[in-house]
Amino acid sequence: MNDDQLNNLFAAARKAQPDTKRTQFAFETRLLARLRAERDPGIAWWFWTRRLAPLFAAIVLGLGAWNFVALNEASTDWQSVIAGNHDDNETVALFDGQ
């Protein structure tokens, strides 16, 4: 194939106007539908995790505050146990609830 024939083929390809109306019809809708269908199911899990993180943080802070208040209302035996002011029998009795 010589250069003239090749140039004629390229010129014919440039002049040809393919019918793209069918592919253009509702392109955005089809594209979004396909993207939604191919979406990774792990993304939904990540999305809900990020949305619920403040709720879980509030629950943890609430439980921490409740625990702090409950320990302060209890007797100071825990502090003395930690400090080592009890002998082993009293420590075991404290943990056993006796």
Short mmCIF file of the C-alpha atoms (twelve columns), coordinates in Angstrom:
data_MODEL
# 
_entry.id   MODEL 
# 
loop_
_atom_site.group_PDB 
_atom_site.id 
_atom_site.type_symbol 
_atom_site.label_atom_id 
_atom_site.label_alt_id 
_atom_site.label_comp_id 
_atom_site.label_asym_id 
_atom_site.label_seq_id 
_atom_site.Cartn_x 
_atom_site.Cartn_y 
_atom_site.Cartn_z 
_atom_site.pdbx_PDB_model_num 
ATOM 1  C CA . MET A 1  0.000   0.000   0.000   1 
ATOM 2  C CA . ASN A 2  1.484   3.329   -0.981  1 
ATOM 3  C CA . ASP A 3  1.192   6.695   0.747   1 
ATOM 4  C CA . ASP A 4  -1.543  8.003   -1.541  1 
ATOM 5  C CA . GLN A 5  -3.832  5.074   -0.834  1 
ATOM 6  C CA . LEU A 6  -3.174  5.373   2.884   1 
ATOM 7  C CA . ASN A 7  -3.891  9.109   2.837   1 
ATOM 8  C CA . ASN A 8  -7.135  8.459   0.928   1 
ATOM 9  C CA . LEU A 9  -8.212  5.929   3.563   1 
ATOM 10 C CA . PHE A 10 -7.465  8.364   6.389   1 
ATOM 11 C CA . ALA A 11 -9.343  11.135  4.605   1 
ATOM 12 C CA . ALA A 12 -12.349 8.842   4.099   1 
ATOM 13 C CA . ALA A 13 -12.277 7.900   7.793   1 
ATOM 14 C CA . ARG A 14 -12.211 11.588  8.775   1 
ATOM 15 C CA . LYS A 15 -15.172 12.387  6.494   1 
ATOM 16 C CA . ALA A 16 -17.323 9.501   7.746   1 
ATOM 17 C CA . GLN A 17 -19.791 10.610  10.406  1 
ATOM 18 C CA . PRO A 18 -20.910 7.595   12.434  1 
ATOM 19 C CA . ASP A 19 -24.402 7.660   13.912  1 
ATOM 20 C CA . THR A 20 -23.861 8.206   17.635  1 
ATOM 21 C CA . LYS A 21 -27.381 9.283   18.556  1 
ATOM 22 C CA . ARG A 22 -28.226 5.870   19.936  1 
ATOM 23 C CA . THR A 23 -25.149 5.781   22.173  1 
ATOM 24 C CA . GLN A 24 -25.750 9.337   23.355  1 
ATOM 25 C CA . PHE A 25 -29.326 8.675   24.434  1 
ATOM 26 C CA . ALA A 26 -29.512 8.600   28.269  1 
ATOM 27 C CA . PHE A 27 -25.761 8.128   28.547  1 
ATOM 28 C CA . GLU A 28 -25.543 9.670   32.002  1 
ATOM 29 C CA . THR A 29 -28.367 7.534   33.326  1 
ATOM 30 C CA . ARG A 30 -26.857 4.340   31.980  1 
ATOM 31 C CA . LEU A 31 -23.422 5.286   33.272  1 
ATOM 32 C CA . LEU A 32 -24.692 6.017   36.789  1 
ATOM 33 C CA . ALA A 33 -26.733 2.820   36.828  1 
ATOM 34 C CA . ARG A 34 -23.680 0.818   35.850  1 
ATOM 35 C CA . LEU A 35 -21.515 2.523   38.453  1 
ATOM 36 C CA . ARG A 36 -24.075 1.784   41.159  1 
ATOM 37 C CA . ALA A 37 -24.299 -1.835  40.067  1 
ATOM 38 C CA . GLU A 38 -20.521 -2.261  40.106  1 
ATOM 39 C CA . ARG A 39 -20.040 -0.450  43.402  1 
ATOM 40 C CA . ASP A 40 -18.070 -2.446  45.922  1 
ATOM 41 C CA . PRO A 41 -20.306 -3.680  48.771  1 
ATOM 42 C CA . GLY A 42 -17.509 -2.843  51.226  1 
ATOM 43 C CA . ILE A 43 -18.055 0.837   50.537  1 
ATOM 44 C CA . ALA A 44 -21.513 0.716   52.105  1 
ATOM 45 C CA . TRP A 45 -19.982 -0.772  55.254  1 
ATOM 46 C CA . TRP A 46 -17.358 1.995   55.346  1 
ATOM 47 C CA . PHE A 47 -20.023 4.621   54.770  1 
ATOM 48 C CA . TRP A 48 -22.126 3.470   57.727  1 
ATOM 49 C CA . THR A 49 -19.053 3.092   59.922  1 
ATOM 50 C CA . ARG A 50 -18.109 6.710   59.303  1 
ATOM 51 C CA . ARG A 51 -21.680 7.855   59.908  1 
ATOM 52 C CA . LEU A 52 -22.079 5.959   63.176  1 
ATOM 53 C CA . ALA A 53 -18.628 6.774   64.612  1 
ATOM 54 C CA . PRO A 54 -19.854 9.842   66.558  1 
ATOM 55 C CA . LEU A 55 -22.650 7.779   68.097  1 
ATOM 56 C CA . PHE A 56 -20.220 5.058   69.167  1 
ATOM 57 C CA . ALA A 57 -17.816 7.679   70.543  1 
ATOM 58 C CA . ALA A 58 -20.646 9.212   72.581  1 
ATOM 59 C CA . ILE A 59 -21.584 5.774   73.936  1 
ATOM 60 C CA . VAL A 60 -17.983 5.072   74.939  1 
ATOM 61 C CA . LEU A 61 -17.656 8.463   76.630  1 
ATOM 62 C CA . GLY A 62 -20.960 7.929   78.433  1 
ATOM 63 C CA . LEU A 63 -19.912 4.503   79.678  1 
ATOM 64 C CA . GLY A 64 -16.567 5.902   80.777  1 
ATOM 65 C CA . ALA A 65 -18.266 8.686   82.731  1 
ATOM 66 C CA . TRP A 66 -20.705 6.208   84.270  1 
ATOM 67 C CA . ASN A 67 -17.818 3.947   85.284  1 
ATOM 68 C CA . PHE A 68 -15.921 6.886   86.769  1 
ATOM 69 C CA . VAL A 69 -18.936 7.991   88.810  1 
ATOM 70 C CA . ALA A 70 -19.680 4.436   89.931  1 
ATOM 71 C CA . LEU A 71 -16.096 3.915   91.109  1 
ATOM 72 C CA . ASN A 72 -16.123 7.177   93.028  1 
ATOM 73 C CA . GLU A 73 -19.382 6.230   94.761  1 
ATOM 74 C CA . ALA A 74 -18.027 2.802   95.731  1 
ATOM 75 C CA . SER A 75 -15.842 2.323   98.727  1 
ATOM 76 C CA . THR A 76 -12.171 3.086   98.427  1 
ATOM 77 C CA . ASP A 77 -11.261 -0.571  98.870  1 
ATOM 78 C CA . TRP A 78 -10.133 -0.707  95.227  1 
ATOM 79 C CA . GLN A 79 -7.659  2.076   95.810  1 
ATOM 80 C CA . SER A 80 -6.263  0.370   98.882  1 
ATOM 81 C CA . VAL A 81 -6.082  -2.939  97.017  1 
ATOM 82 C CA . ILE A 82 -4.148  -1.308  94.221  1 
ATOM 83 C CA . ALA A 83 -1.905  0.477   96.710  1 
ATOM 84 C CA . GLY A 84 -1.198  -2.846  98.415  1 
ATOM 85 C CA . ASN A 85 -2.662  -1.972  101.823 1 
ATOM 86 C CA . HIS A 86 -4.513  -5.309  102.073 1 
ATOM 87 C CA . ASP A 87 -3.077  -8.695  102.547 1 
ATOM 88 C CA . ASP A 88 -3.855  -11.470 100.073 1 
ATOM 89 C CA . ASN A 89 -6.857  -12.889 101.958 1 
ATOM 90 C CA . GLU A 90 -8.652  -9.558  102.007 1 
ATOM 91 C CA . THR A 91 -7.908  -9.050  98.304  1 
ATOM 92 C CA . VAL A 92 -9.330  -12.454 97.411  1 
ATOM 93 C CA . ALA A 93 -12.376 -11.782 99.584  1 
ATOM 94 C CA . LEU A 94 -12.875 -8.469  97.830  1 
ATOM 95 C CA . PHE A 95 -12.740 -10.057 94.389  1 
ATOM 96 C CA . ASP A 96 -14.961 -12.968 95.430  1 
ATOM 97 C CA . GLY A 97 -17.561 -10.637 96.902  1 
ATOM 98 C CA . GLN A 98 -17.356 -12.103 100.385 1 
# 
